[in-house]
């Protein structure tokens, strides 16, 4: 199920803020248009709405360190480290401004 969350200040929290549930209606009031219910959204402390997304990238903390490798130094993908759970990959989460819905041909 997709969600909308809001960032609120919380001095007792580890990072000084926490995420609390919000509604699509709250986010739509801020953006001024209907949001796609198939996506996750975040209401920031600055009262802006961001659509949340993620991608998989190579881990930045590990690299091929086998200098005696026949392929040469840093020539093949990393085997992993403790930071990435020895997978060599990381998930990156980011937000971007939501786009207003496109007008359907039935309303033209």
KELO-626049 format. One record per atom (N, C-alpha, C, CB): residue number from 0; residue in one letter; atom name; y, x, z. Coordinates in steps of 0.05 Angstrom, whole numbers, plus 32768, in hexadecimal, padded with zeros to 4 digits. Glycine has a CB too. Example, Ala and Ser with C-alpha at 12.3 -4.5 7.8 and 13.67 -1.06 7.14 Angstrom:
REM residues 2
     n   res   atom     yy     xx     zz
     0     A      N   7F8E   8108   809C
     0     A     CA   7FA6   80F6   809C
     0     A      C   7FBE   8108   809C
     0     A     CB   7FA7   80E2   80B5
     1     S      N   7FD3   8101   808E
     1     S     CA   7FEB   8111   808F
     1     S      C   8001   8102   809D
     1     S     CB   7FF4   811A   8072
//
This chain:
REM residues 108
     n   res   atom     yy     xx     zz
     0     X      N   7FE8   8011   8000
     0     X     CA   8000   8000   8000
     0     X      C   8019   8012   8000
     0     X     CB   8000   7FED   8018
     1     X      N   802C   800C   7FF0
     1     X     CA   8045   801B   7FEE
     1     X      C   8058   8013   8004
     1     X     CB   8052   8016   7FD2
     2     X      N   8069   8026   800C
     2     X     CA   807A   8021   8023
     2     X      C   8097   8029   801E
     2     X     CB   806F   802F   803B
     3     X      N   80A8   8020   802F
     3     X     CA   80C4   8029   8031
     3     X      C   80C7   8033   804E
     3     X     CB   80D9   8013   8029
     4     X      N   80D2   804B   8051
     4     X     CA   80D7   8056   806B
     4     X      C   80F4   805E   806D
     4     X     CB   80C4   806E   8071
     5     X      N   80FE   8061   8086
     5     X     CA   8119   8069   808C
     5     X      C   8118   8081   809E
     5     X     CB   8129   8051   8099
     6     X      N   812A   8094   8099
     6     X     CA   812D   80AC   80AB
     6     X      C   8142   80A5   80C0
     6     X     CB   8135   80C5   809A
     7     X      N   813A   80A9   80DA
     7     X     CA   814D   80A4   80EF
     7     X      C   814E   80BD   8101
     7     X     CB   8145   808A   8100
     8     X      N   8165   80C2   810E
     8     X     CA   8167   80D8   8121
     8     X      C   8157   80D2   8139
     8     X     CB   8185   80DC   8128
     9     X      N   8149   80E7   8143
     9     X     CA   813A   80E4   815C
     9     X      C   8139   8100   8168
     9     X     CB   811D   80D9   8157
    10     X      N   814A   8106   817C
    10     X     CA   814B   8120   8188
    10     X      C   8131   8128   8195
    10     X     CB   8161   8121   819C
    11     X      N   8120   8115   819D
    11     X     CA   8107   811B   81AA
    11     X      C   80F1   8123   8196
    11     X     CB   80FE   8103   81BA
    12     X      N   80F5   811D   817D
    12     X     CA   80E1   8123   8168
    12     X      C   80E2   8141   8162
    12     X     CB   80E6   8113   814E
    13     X      N   80CC   814B   8157
    13     X     CA   80C9   8168   8152
    13     X      C   80DF   8173   8140
    13     X     CB   80AE   816D   8145
    14     X      N   80E7   8165   812B
    14     X     CA   80FB   816E   8118
    14     X      C   8116   8161   811C
    14     X     CB   80F1   816A   80FC
    15     X      N   8119   8150   8130
    15     X     CA   8133   8143   8135
    15     X      C   8136   8129   8127
    15     X     CB   8149   8155   812E
    16     X      N   8122   8120   8119
    16     X     CA   8123   8106   810B
    16     X      C   8106   80FB   8109
    16     X     CB   8130   8108   80EF
    17     X      N   8104   80E2   8102
    17     X     CA   80EA   80D6   80FD
    17     X      C   80EC   80C1   80E8
    17     X     CB   80DE   80CA   8118
    18     X      N   80D5   80B9   80DD
    18     X     CA   80D4   80A4   80C9
    18     X      C   80CB   808A   80D6
    18     X     CB   80C0   80AC   80B2
    19     X      N   80DA   8075   80CF
    19     X     CA   80D3   805A   80D9
    19     X      C   80CF   8047   80C1
    19     X     CB   80E9   804F   80ED
    20     X      N   80BF   8032   80C4
    20     X     CA   80BB   8020   80AE
    20     X      C   80D5   8011   80A7
    20     X     CB   80A6   800B   80B5
    21     X      N   80D9   800B   808E
    21     X     CA   80EF   7FFB   8084
    21     X      C   80E4   7FE8   806F
    21     X     CB   8106   800E   8077
    22     X      N   80F4   7FD8   8063
    22     X     CA   80EB   7FC4   8050
    22     X      C   80F7   7FCA   8034
    22     X     CB   80F2   7FA8   8059
    23     X      N   80EA   7FBF   8020
    23     X     CA   80F4   7FC1   8005
    23     X      C   810F   7FB3   8003
    23     X     CB   80E1   7FB5   7FF0
    24     X      N   8113   7F9D   8012
    24     X     CA   812C   7F8E   8011
    24     X      C   8143   7FA0   801B
    24     X     CB   812A   7F75   8022
    25     X      N   813F   7FAF   8030
    25     X     CA   8154   7FC1   803B
    25     X      C   815B   7FD6   8025
    25     X     CB   814A   7FD0   8054
    26     X      N   8147   7FE2   8018
    26     X     CA   814C   7FF6   8004
    26     X      C   815A   7FEA   7FEB
    26     X     CB   8132   8004   7FFC
    27     X      N   8152   7FD1   7FE4
    27     X     CA   815E   7FC4   7FCD
    27     X      C   817B   7FBD   7FD2
    27     X     CB   814E   7FAB   7FC5
    28     X      N   8182   7FB7   7FEB
    28     X     CA   819D   7FB1   7FF2
    28     X      C   81AF   7FCA   7FEE
    28     X     CB   819F   7FA7   8010
    29     X      N   81A4   7FE1   7FF4
    29     X     CA   81B3   7FFA   7FF0
    29     X      C   81B6   8002   7FD3
    29     X     CB   81A5   8011   7FFF
    30     X      N   81A0   7FFF   7FC3
    30     X     CA   81A1   8007   7FA7
    30     X      C   81AF   7FF2   7F96
    30     X     CB   8185   800B   7F9C
    31     X      N   81AD   7FD9   7F9D
    31     X     CA   81B9   7FC4   7F8D
    31     X      C   81A7   7FBA   7F76
    31     X     CB   81D3   7FCE   7F81
    32     X      N   818F   7FC3   7F75
    32     X     CA   817B   7FB9   7F61
    32     X      C   815F   7FB8   7F6D
    32     X     CB   817C   7FCA   7F47
    33     X      N   814E   7FA9   7F60
    33     X     CA   8133   7FA6   7F6A
    33     X      C   8123   7FBF   7F66
    33     X     CB   8125   7F8E   7F5B
    34     X      N   8113   7FC7   7F7A
    34     X     CA   8103   7FDF   7F79
    34     X      C   80E7   7FD9   7F71
    34     X     CB   8104   7FED   7F94
    35     X      N   80DA   7FEC   7F64
    35     X     CA   80BF   7FEA   7F5B
    35     X      C   80AC   7FEB   7F74
    35     X     CB   80B7   8001   7F47
    36     X      N   809D   7FD6   7F78
    36     X     CA   808B   7FD4   7F8F
    36     X      C   8073   7FE6   7F8D
    36     X     CB   8082   7FB7   7F92
    37     X      N   8070   7FF5   7F77
    37     X     CA   8059   8007   7F73
    37     X      C   8060   8023   7F7D
    37     X     CB   8051   8008   7F56
    38     X      N   8078   8027   7F87
    38     X     CA   8081   8042   7F90
    38     X      C   808A   8042   7FAD
    38     X     CB   8098   804C   7F7E
    39     X      N   8089   805A   7FB9
    39     X     CA   8093   805E   7FD4
    39     X      C   80B1   8065   7FD3
    39     X     CB   8082   8073   7FE4
    40     X      N   80C0   805C   7FE7
    40     X     CA   80DC   8062   7FE8
    40     X      C   80E4   806B   8005
    40     X     CB   80ED   804A   7FE0
    41     X      N   80F9   807A   8006
    41     X     CA   8103   8085   801F
    41     X      C   8121   807F   8021
    41     X     CB   80FD   80A3   8022
    42     X      N   812A   8075   8038
    42     X     CA   8146   8071   803D
    42     X      C   814F   8089   804F
    42     X     CB   814C   8056   804C
    43     X      N   8161   8099   8044
    43     X     CA   8169   80B2   8052
    43     X      C   817D   80AC   8068
    43     X     CB   8174   80C6   803E
    44     X      N   8183   80C1   8078
    44     X     CA   8197   80BE   808D
    44     X      C   81B3   80B8   8081
    44     X     CB   8199   80D7   809E
    45     X      N   81B8   80C0   8069
    45     X     CA   81D1   80BB   805B
    45     X      C   81D1   809F   804E
    45     X     CB   81D6   80D0   8046
    46     X      N   81BE   808F   8054
    46     X     CA   81BB   8073   804A
    46     X      C   81B9   8073   802C
    46     X     CB   81D3   8063   8053
    47     X      N   81AA   8086   8021
    47     X     CA   81A3   8086   8004
    47     X      C   8185   8081   8001
    47     X     CB   81AB   80A1   7FF7
    48     X      N   817E   8075   7FEB
    48     X     CA   8162   8070   7FE5
    48     X      C   8157   8084   7FD2
    48     X     CB   815E   8053   7FDA
    49     X      N   813F   808F   7FD9
    49     X     CA   8131   80A2   7FC7
    49     X      C   8115   8098   7FC2
    49     X     CB   8130   80BE   7FD4
    50     X      N   810D   809B   7FA9
    50     X     CA   80F1   8095   7FA2
    50     X      C   80E1   80AE   7FA9
    50     X     CB   80EE   808D   7F84
    51     X      N   80CA   80AB   7FB6
    51     X     CA   80BA   80C1   7FBE
    51     X      C   80A5   80C8   7FA9
    51     X     CB   80AD   80BC   7FD9
    52     X      N   80A0   80E2   7FA6
    52     X     CA   808B   80EB   7F93
    52     X      C   807E   8104   7F9D
    52     X     CB   8098   80F0   7F77
    53     X      N   8069   810D   7F90
    53     X     CA   805B   8125   7F98
    53     X      C   804F   8132   7F80
    53     X     CB   8046   811F   7FAD
    54     X      N   804B   814C   7F82
    54     X     CA   803D   815B   7F6D
    54     X      C   802D   8172   7F7A
    54     X     CB   8052   8167   7F58
    55     X      N   801A   817C   7F6B
    55     X     CA   8009   8192   7F75
    55     X      C   8012   81AC   7F67
    55     X     CB   7FEB   818C   7F70
    56     X      N   8017   81C1   7F76
    56     X     CA   8020   81DB   7F6B
    56     X      C   800F   81F1   7F78
    56     X     CB   803E   81E0   7F71
    57     X      N   8011   8209   7F6D
    57     X     CA   8003   8220   7F79
    57     X      C   8010   8226   7F94
    57     X     CB   8004   8238   7F67
    58     X      N   8000   822F   7FA7
    58     X     CA   800A   8236   7FC1
    58     X      C   801C   824E   7FBF
    58     X     CB   7FF2   823C   7FD4
    59     X      N   8033   824D   7FCD
    59     X     CA   8046   8263   7FCD
    59     X      C   803F   8278   7FE1
    59     X     CB   8062   8258   7FD2
    60     X      N   802D   8272   7FF3
    60     X     CA   8026   8285   8008
    60     X      C   800F   8298   8002
    60     X     CB   8020   8277   8020
    61     X      N   8001   8293   7FEC
    61     X     CA   7FEA   82A4   7FE6
    61     X      C   7FEB   82AE   7FC9
    61     X     CB   7FD0   8295   7FEB
    62     X      N   7FDF   82C4   7FC3
    62     X     CA   7FDE   82CF   7FA8
    62     X      C   7FC5   82E0   7FA6
    62     X     CB   7FF8   82DF   7FA2
    63     X      N   7FBF   82E7   7F8E
    63     X     CA   7FA8   82FA   7F8A
    63     X      C   7FB0   8315   7F95
    63     X     CB   7FA1   82FC   7F6B
    64     X      N   7FA2   831D   7FAA
    64     X     CA   7FA9   8337   7FB6
    64     X      C   7F93   834C   7FB2
    64     X     CB   7FAF   8333   7FD4
    65     X      N   7F82   8347   7F9E
    65     X     CA   7F6C   8359   7F9A
    65     X      C   7F74   836F   7F86
    65     X     CB   7F53   8349   7F8F
    66     X      N   7F81   8384   7F91
    66     X     CA   7F8A   8399   7F80
    66     X      C   7F74   83A8   7F72
    66     X     CB   7F9B   83AD   7F90
    67     X      N   7F5C   83A6   7F7D
    67     X     CA   7F45   83B4   7F71
    67     X      C   7F37   83A2   7F5D
    67     X     CB   7F31   83BE   7F86
    68     X      N   7F42   838A   7F58
    68     X     CA   7F36   8376   7F46
    68     X      C   7F37   8381   7F29
    68     X     CB   7F45   835B   7F48
    69     X      N   7F22   837C   7F1A
    69     X     CA   7F21   8387   7EFF
    69     X      C   7F36   8379   7EED
    69     X     CB   7F05   8383   7EF3
    70     X      N   7F40   8362   7EF5
    70     X     CA   7F54   8353   7EE6
    70     X      C   7F70   835E   7EEA
    70     X     CB   7F53   8336   7EEC
    71     X      N   7F74   836D   7F00
    71     X     CA   7F8E   8377   7F06
    71     X      C   7F9B   8367   7F1C
    71     X     CB   7FA0   8378   7EEE
    72     X      N   7FB1   8372   7F27
    72     X     CA   7FBE   8364   7F3E
    72     X      C   7FCC   834B   7F35
    72     X     CB   7FD2   8377   7F4B
    73     X      N   7FC7   8335   7F44
    73     X     CA   7FD5   831C   7F40
    73     X      C   7FD1   8310   7F24
    73     X     CB   7FF2   831F   7F45
    74     X      N   7FB9   8313   7F19
    74     X     CA   7FB4   8309   7EFE
    74     X      C   7FA4   82EF   7EFD
    74     X     CB   7FA6   831D   7EEE
    75     X      N   7F98   82E7   7F13
    75     X     CA   7F8A   82CD   7F13
    75     X      C   7F94   82BC   7F2A
    75     X     CB   7F6B   82D2   7F15
    76     X      N   7F8E   82A2   7F2A
    76     X     CA   7F98   8291   7F3F
    76     X      C   7F8F   829A   7F5B
    76     X     CB   7F8F   8274   7F3A
    77     X      N   7F9F   8293   7F6F
    77     X     CA   7F99   829A   7F8A
    77     X      C   7F80   828C   7F95
    77     X     CB   7FB1   8295   7F9C
    78     X      N   7F72   829A   7FA7
    78     X     CA   7F5B   828E   7FB4
    78     X      C   7F62   827D   7FCB
    78     X     CB   7F48   82A4   7FBD
    79     X      N   7F7B   827F   7FD5
    79     X     CA   7F84   826E   7FEB
    79     X      C   7F8A   827E   8004
    79     X     CB   7F6F   825A   7FF1
    80     X      N   7F97   8271   8016
    80     X     CA   7F9F   827C   8030
    80     X      C   7F9D   8267   8045
    80     X     CB   7FBB   8289   802F
    81     X      N   7FA3   826E   805D
    81     X     CA   7FA1   825A   8073
    81     X      C   7FB6   8244   8070
    81     X     CB   7FA5   8268   808E
    82     X      N   7FCD   824B   8064
    82     X     CA   7FE3   8238   8060
    82     X      C   7FDA   8220   804E
    82     X     CB   7FFB   8246   8054
    83     X      N   7FCB   8226   8039
    83     X     CA   7FC3   8211   8026
    83     X      C   7FA7   8207   802B
    83     X     CB   7FC7   821B   800A
    84     X      N   7F9A   8211   803F
    84     X     CA   7F7E   8209   8045
    84     X      C   7F6A   8216   8032
    84     X     CB   7F7C   81EB   8043
    85     X      N   7F71   822D   8027
    85     X     CA   7F60   823D   8015
    85     X      C   7F59   822E   7FFB
    85     X     CB   7F46   8244   8023
    86     X      N   7F6D   821F   7FF2
    86     X     CA   7F6A   8211   7FD8
    86     X      C   7F7B   821E   7FC2
    86     X     CB   7F71   81F4   7FDC
    87     X      N   7F90   822C   7FCA
    87     X     CA   7FA2   8238   7FB7
    87     X      C   7FB6   8224   7FAC
    87     X     CB   7F92   8243   7FA0
    88     X      N   7FB6   820B   7FB7
    88     X     CA   7FC8   81F6   7FAD
    88     X      C   7FD7   81E9   7FC4
    88     X     CB   7FB8   81E0   7F9D
    89     X      N   7FEF   81DF   7FBE
    89     X     CA   7FFF   81D2   7FD2
    89     X      C   8009   81B7   7FC6
    89     X     CB   8017   81E4   7FDA
    90     X      N   800E   81A4   7FD7
    90     X     CA   801A   818B   7FCF
    90     X      C   8038   818C   7FD6
    90     X     CB   800D   8172   7FDD
    91     X      N   8048   8187   7FC3
    91     X     CA   8065   8187   7FC7
    91     X      C   806F   8169   7FC6
    91     X     CB   8074   8198   7FB1
    92     X      N   807E   8162   7FDA
    92     X     CA   8089   8147   7FDB
    92     X      C   80A7   8148   7FD6
    92     X     CB   8083   8139   7FF6
    93     X      N   80B2   8136   7FC6
    93     X     CA   80CE   8136   7FC0
    93     X      C   80D8   811A   7FBB
    93     X     CB   80D4   8149   7FA8
    94     X      N   80F2   8117   7FBC
    94     X     CA   80FE   80FD   7FB6
    94     X      C   8112   80FF   7FA0
    94     X     CB   810C   80F2   7FCF
    95     X      N   8116   80E9   7F92
    95     X     CA   8129   80E8   7F7C
    95     X      C   8135   80CB   7F7B
    95     X     CB   811C   80EF   7F61
    96     X      N   814D   80C8   7F6F
    96     X     CA   815A   80AE   7F6F
    96     X      C   8149   809A   7F5E
    96     X     CB   8176   80B0   7F63
    97     X      N   8145   8082   7F69
    97     X     CA   8136   806E   7F59
    97     X      C   8146   8064   7F41
    97     X     CB   812F   8056   7F6B
    98     X      N   8138   805C   7F2D
    98     X     CA   8145   8052   7F14
    98     X      C   8145   8034   7F15
    98     X     CB   8136   805C   7EFB
    99     X      N   815B   8027   7F0B
    99     X     CA   815B   800A   7F0A
    99     X      C   8147   8000   7EF6
    99     X     CB   8177   8000   7F03
   100     X      N   813C   7FE8   7EFA
   100     X     CA   8128   7FDE   7EE7
   100     X      C   8135   7FDA   7ECB
   100     X     CB   811C   7FC3   7EF1
   101     X      N   8124   7FDE   7EB7
   101     X     CA   812E   7FD9   7E9C
   101     X      C   812E   7FBB   7E96
   101     X     CB   811C   7FE9   7E87
   102     X      N   8141   7FB2   7E87
   102     X     CA   8143   7F96   7E80
   102     X      C   812C   7F8F   7E6D
   102     X     CB   815E   7F90   7E72
   103     X      N   811E   7F7A   7E73
   103     X     CA   8108   7F71   7E62
   103     X      C   8112   7F63   7E49
   103     X     CB   80F4   7F5E   7E72
   104     X      N   8102   7F63   7E35
   104     X     CA   810B   7F57   7E1B
   104     X      C   810D   7F39   7E1E
   104     X     CB   80F7   7F5D   7E05
   105     X      N   8101   7F2C   7E32
   105     X     CA   8102   7F0F   7E36
   105     X      C   811E   7F06   7E40
   105     X     CB   80ED   7F06   7E49
   106     X      N   812C   7F19   7E4D
   106     X     CA   8147   7F11   7E57
   106     X      C   815D   7F17   7E44
   106     X     CB   814C   7F20   7E72
   107     X      N   8157   7F23   7E2D
   107     X     CA   816C   7F2A   7E1A
   107     X      C   8173   7F12   7E08
   107     X     CB   8163   7F41   7E08
//
